[in-house]
């Protein structure tokens, strides 16, 4: 199980704007292939729905 990030722990972070909303992406210490596949499928499904 992944341990939660503590506020004093340095972490990889990226800040972006999505349609005017500020979004912060926080990256885990180790890759989670199941989570990555879920996010990828969600993004592809959202994109496909916009194209119809």
C-alpha positions in Angstrom: 0.0 0.0 0.0 1.3 3.5 -0.8 1.9 5.7 2.2 0.3 9.1 2.2 2.6 12.1 1.4 3.5 14.2 4.5 3.6 17.9 4.2 7.4 17.9 5.1 8.2 15.3 2.4 9.4 16.7 -1.0 7.2 15.6 -3.8 7.0 15.9 -7.6 4.3 18.4 -8.4 3.0 20.1 -11.6 0.6 23.0 -11.8 -1.4 23.6 -14.9 -4.6 25.4 -16.1 -7.5 23.4 -17.5 -10.3 25.5 -19.1 -9.5 28.3 -16.6 -9.3 26.1 -13.5 -5.9 25.8 -11.7 -5.0 22.1 -11.3 -2.2 20.6 -9.3 -0.9 17.2 -10.3 1.0 15.3 -7.5 3.0 12.3 -8.5 3.6 9.2 -6.3 7.0 7.9 -5.4 6.2 4.6 -7.2 4.3 4.0 -10.4 0.7 2.6 -10.0 -0.1 0.9 -13.3 -3.7 0.3 -12.3 -4.3 4.0 -11.6 -2.4 5.0 -14.7 -4.7 2.8 -16.9 -7.8 4.2 -15.2 -6.8 7.8 -15.8 -5.8 7.0 -19.4 -9.1 5.4 -20.1 -11.0 8.2 -18.5 -9.2 10.8 -20.5 -9.7 8.9 -23.8 -13.4 8.4 -23.0 -13.9 12.1 -22.3 -12.1 13.0 -25.5 -14.2 10.6 -27.5 -17.4 12.0 -26.1 -16.4 15.5 -27.1 -15.8 14.4 -30.7 -19.4 13.1 -31.2 
